[in-house]
């Protein structure tokens, strides 16, 4: 490092596309966040009014990570257009018993 030079380190950030499912009626919610642990906890504790609170979506059944917020948003839009069968097939690929993956985040 030479005197007078300023080096800026790129800070890597993770963005997540995730699916929450209801324990009762199997409703599915798809969202994007930069802090998966915090966001899932907010769903579980019903911190915000909306779909997940209304339909009791408290079980994290799927997530994927990316370093680009734009690709996360695009993926969310893509998944929301899929039919139910295709969404469930994606979940089953990594989580065949639809377990709550929240504990894995700890």
C-alpha positions in Angstrom: 0.0 0.0 0.0 1.5 3.3 -1.1 1.2 6.4 1.0 -1.5 8.7 -0.3 -3.5 6.0 -2.1 -6.9 5.2 -0.8 -8.2 1.7 -1.3 -11.9 1.1 -1.0 -12.8 -2.5 -0.4 -15.9 -3.7 -2.0 -18.3 -4.8 0.7 -20.1 -8.0 -0.4 -23.7 -8.2 0.4 -26.1 -11.1 0.2 -29.7 -10.8 -1.0 -32.2 -13.6 -0.5 -35.3 -14.7 -2.4 -37.4 -16.8 0.0 -40.7 -18.6 0.4 -42.8 -18.7 3.5 -45.6 -21.2 3.9 -48.6 -21.4 6.2 -48.8 -24.3 8.7 -52.6 -24.3 8.3 -53.6 -23.8 4.7 -50.3 -24.1 2.8 -50.5 -20.5 1.5 -47.2 -19.5 -0.1 -45.5 -16.1 0.2 -42.4 -15.1 -1.9 -40.2 -12.2 -0.8 -36.8 -10.6 -1.1 -34.5 -9.4 1.8 -30.9 -8.6 2.6 -31.2 -10.1 6.1 -33.0 -13.5 5.9 -32.8 -14.2 9.6 -34.3 -10.9 10.6 -37.0 -11.0 7.9 -38.2 -14.5 8.7 -38.3 -13.6 12.4 -40.5 -10.6 11.5 -42.9 -13.0 9.7 -42.9 -15.4 12.6 -43.6 -12.6 15.1 -46.2 -11.0 12.9 -44.4 -7.6 13.0 -46.0 -6.3 9.8 -49.6 -6.4 8.5 -50.0 -8.1 5.2 -50.2 -11.4 3.4 -48.0 -13.4 5.7 -49.9 -12.2 8.8 -53.3 -12.7 7.2 -52.5 -16.2 6.0 -50.3 -17.2 8.9 -47.2 -17.8 6.7 -44.6 -18.6 9.4 -42.6 -21.5 8.0 -39.5 -20.8 5.9 -39.5 -23.6 3.2 -37.2 -22.3 0.6 -34.5 -19.7 0.0 -31.7 -18.9 -2.4 -28.9 -16.2 -2.2 -27.3 -13.8 -4.6 -25.0 -10.9 -4.4 -27.1 -8.7 -6.7 -30.3 -7.0 -5.5 -31.5 -6.7 -9.1 -31.1 -10.5 -9.7 -32.9 -11.2 -6.5 -35.8 -9.0 -7.5 -36.0 -10.5 -11.0 -36.0 -14.0 -9.5 -38.8 -13.0 -7.1 -40.9 -11.8 -10.0 -40.1 -15.0 -12.0 -41.2 -17.2 -9.1 -44.4 -15.3 -8.5 -45.4 -16.0 -12.1 -45.0 -19.7 -11.6 -48.0 -21.9 -10.9 -48.3 -23.7 -7.6 -47.1 -27.0 -8.9 -43.9 -25.6 -10.2 -43.2 -23.7 -7.0 -43.7 -26.8 -4.9 -41.4 -28.8 -7.2 -38.7 -26.2 -6.6 -39.2 -26.4 -2.8 -39.2 -30.3 -2.9 -35.9 -30.3 -4.7 -34.0 -29.1 -1.6 -36.7 -29.5 1.1 -38.9 -32.6 0.2 -40.7 -32.6 3.6 -41.4 -28.9 3.6 -39.5 -28.5 6.9 -39.1 -25.1 8.5 -35.6 -24.0 7.5 -35.4 -21.2 10.0 -33.5 -23.3 12.5 -30.7 -23.8 9.9 -30.2 -20.0 9.8 -29.2 -19.9 13.5 
